[in-house]
């Protein structure tokens, strides 16, 4: 790990300003703000790798202090749990040579532990049922969304159908939100690594991420997938939701492996850019295609699609 150099104070100021601007855009702009929100940790991660661990810590502290003064403590807590932990943990593992995939796994694991610890402490101190509060928040969001559609002019059977669909979606989200949080944090960490790679190559910062095209899950993970699938058959209010959340997380990991197989094939067969764009566009709008990619990742365990096939001598 590097130690602070002469440019560190300026790096801290620049990193804090960029982080603060991105996070304020995230909390201020509905929907559109998701994009800057995803990128909020990248400045802190970059300057932590460039100038040292102390620079990253200073950026997190400065951003949190400014948010506490300019906005409110609740927003500060959201920043620390969504971005602050990632800003500190991700460069730590990258600088230790853990590579891209392991750094994401370790960072997300630490982030989840922090979130669980804060949630448990809040629940104990406030005496509130956190799960009930989450369900209440989900239902409130659905009600607000339905009201917006109603104001937009949707009425009658169409509105009734929409209400039923969103209520069913709310029930599902209420069951799988732990998996959604886990997958969401993983996506944010992955996207920040992509942005970090661009910054590192542009400003000559040493960064070892490994080759995504060679990404492969541990072979033992398939047994966890099978066990979670069978556990779904158990009629138990604790076992079934836990198995469902675990199943979603593991399928997401195999989706990543499937994407590695596809990008390897794109590069190997020199697939044109517009064909790749169409595929990624379809992937974004068609959930069943994402499931196909996950299945491809699972079968890569046996097919080993990225290993060159040896030609037999005749």
N, C-alpha and C positions, 0 to 999 in steps of 0.2 A: 504494500500500500504506500502511495506517495504521501509525503508530508507537505504542508502548506508552503507555497513559494511566494514571491513578491506580489504576484498578481492575484492572490487569494481574496483580499478584501473587495476588489473590483468584481471578481467572479461571484462572490456571495451576493453583492448588490444586483448584478445582472440576473443571476439565477433566481433570486427572490422576486424581482420585478416581473420576470417572465412567468414564474409559477403563480404569483398572485393574480396577474392579468388573466391567465388561462382559467384559474379556479373561479374567479369572479364571473367570467363569461359563462362558466358551467352552471353556476347557481342562479344566474340572472336571465339566461336565454332558454326558454322552453324548447325541448327537442334538439334544436341546433346547437345548444350549449354542450351536448354530449361529446361532440368532437373535440373542442378545446379541453373539456374535462378529462378525457382519456389521455391527452398529452401533458397534463399538468405535472406529473412526476419527472418528465424527461430532462428538464433543465437541471434539477437537483442531482439526478443520476449522472448526467454528463459532467458537471463541475466537480462532483465527488470523485469521479475517475480521473479527471484532469488535474485537480489541485489537492486532492486528499480527502480523507474521511471527515476532517473537521469542517471543510467547506460545505459538505452535504448536510451535516448536522446544523451548521449555522443557517443554511437556507431554510431548512424545516422550521427551526425556532423563529427566524425572522418572519416567515410567511404566516405561521400560526399566531404570532404576536400581532401582526398587522390585521389579520382577520378578526381576532378577538376585540381589537379596538374599533375597527371600521364596520364590522358586521355584528356578530354576537358569538358567545361561547359555543352554542350548539353547532354553528357552521364551522367553527374551529375544530371541534371534535370530529365532525364529518371529514374535514380535510386530513386530519391526522390519521384516521382509520383507513380512508380510501387512498390517500396519496403519500402521507408522511412516512408510514411504515415501509411502503414500497421504495420510496426515495432513499431510505437508509439501508434497506436490506439488499436490494438488487445489485448495487455497485459493490457491496461487500463480497458477494459470491462471485461476481464477474471478475473482480480483481484477484481472487484466489484461484482463478482458472477453472471454475466449475462448468463453464460452457453455458450456452443459452438455455437449453431445456432444463438442466438441473437447477440453474439459478432461478428460473421461473417457479419450479416446484418448491424449492426451499423458501423463496420469497412469499409465495401464496400461502404456504403452510404457516409461516410466522404471522402473516397478516390475519389469517383465520384465528389463530390462537389469541392474538391481541383483541380482535373483535369479540370473541367468545368471553374473554376475561372481562372486558369492559361491559359487555351485556350482562354477564352474571353479577358483577359488582353493582351495576345500576339496578338490576332486579332486586337484589338483596336490600340495598339502601332505600329504594323507593317502595318496596313491597308490592310491586306490580308484576302481573303475569306478562312476560315479554312476548310470548307466542300470541297471546290474545291481543296485545297491542299491535303486533305485525299484521294479524288478520284484520283488525279494525282499520289499519292504514290502507291495506289492500282494498277493502270494501269501500272506503271513502274515496279512493282514487277511481274506482269503477263507477261509483255514483256520480262523481264529478265529470267523468268522461261521457257518460250517458246524457247528462244534462247539457253538455256542450253539443252533442249530436242533435239533441232535441231542439236546442236554440238554432241550430243550423238548418232546421226545416224537416228533419226526418220524423215521420209520424206513423200512426197506425200499425199495421202488421209488421212493417219493416223495422220500426222502432222496437216492437215487442220481440222480434227475432234477435235483434241486436242485443237487447237486454239479457235474454236467455243465454246467448253465446258468451257475453262478457261475464255473466255470473258464473257460468261453468268454468271459464278461464280463471276467474278469481279463486274458485275452489281448488283448481289445479295448482295455481301459483302458491296458494296457502300451504300446499303439501310439499312443494319442491323448491321453495325459496332458499333453503341452505345450499342446494346444488347450483341454483342460479347465481348465488353470491360467489361460490367457488369458481364456477366457469367464467363469470364476469371478471373476477380479479385476474384470472389466468389470461383472458383476452386482453385486458388492459396492460398486463406485464409484457405479453407478446408484442403488442403494438408499440409499446415504448422501446422494446429492443429493436424493432424495425427502424424507428425514428433515430435511435441511438447509433445504429449502424451507419445511417446516412451522415450524422454529425461526426462520427469518429473518422469516417473515410475523408470527409471534407476538411477537418481540422487536425488530421494526423494524430489522433488519440489511439493508443494501443487498445484493441478490443478483440478478444477471442470468443466467438460464439459457437463455432462448429458449423458443420454443413447440415442445413435443415433437410436437404434431400435424403440424408442418411438417417434421419430420426426414426427410432424404433422403440416401442415400449418394452419393458421387461417381459420375458416370455411367461413368467409366473402370473402376470396380471390377468391372463385369460381365465385362470381358475377363480379369481375374485369375481370376474364378470359372470361366470357360470353359477357361483354360489349366490351372488346377488339376484340372478334370475330365478333360481329355485326359491330363494327366500321371499320373493314376491308372491308365491303361492300360499304362504303362511297367513292365515287369517288372524292377524294381531295388530292392534292399533299402534304399537311401537315398532315391531319388526318390519311391517310392510312399508311405511313411509321411509324408514331408514334404508331399506333395500332399494326403494325407488330412487332416492337421492344418490346413493352410491352407484346405481346403474347408470344414471344420467352422467355423472362425472367420468366414469370409466368409458362409456360410449364416446364422450367428448375427446378423451385421450386417443381413442382409436380413430376418431375423425381426423385428428392431427396427423396420425400415422398415415391415414389414407391420403391426406393432402400431400404429405411428403412423397408418397408413391406417384401421385399425379404430377407434381412438379418435376420429379425425376424423369418421368416419361415425356413431359413437355420438352424438357431440355435435350433428352436423348434423341427424340425424333424431330427436333427443331420445329415445333408447332408454331404457326404464325401468331403474332400478337393479338390480332382481332379474334381469333378462335379462342385464345385464352381469356380474353375479355368477355366473350359471350358465355363461356363456361362459368366464370366467376359471377357474372350477372345472374345467371340462372341459379347458381348456388345461393345467392343472396335472397332470391324471391321464392325459391322452391325448397321447402323443408325436406321433402322426400329425397331429393338429390343429396342433401347432407347426410341422410341415413345411408344412402348407397355408398357414399365416400367412407363412412364409418365401417360399413361391412367390408369394404375393400381393405381397410386397415386391419381388420380382424383376420381376414384370409391371407394377408401378407405374412402372417405367422407361419403358415404352411407353404404358401406359394413362393415366398422370398422373391418378389417380383423385381427387386433392384439388383440382384446378383447376376452377373453375366453368365449365360448358359454355356457350358463347355460343349464344343462340337466333338462328337464321337468319330473316331477314325474308322473309315469303311474298309 
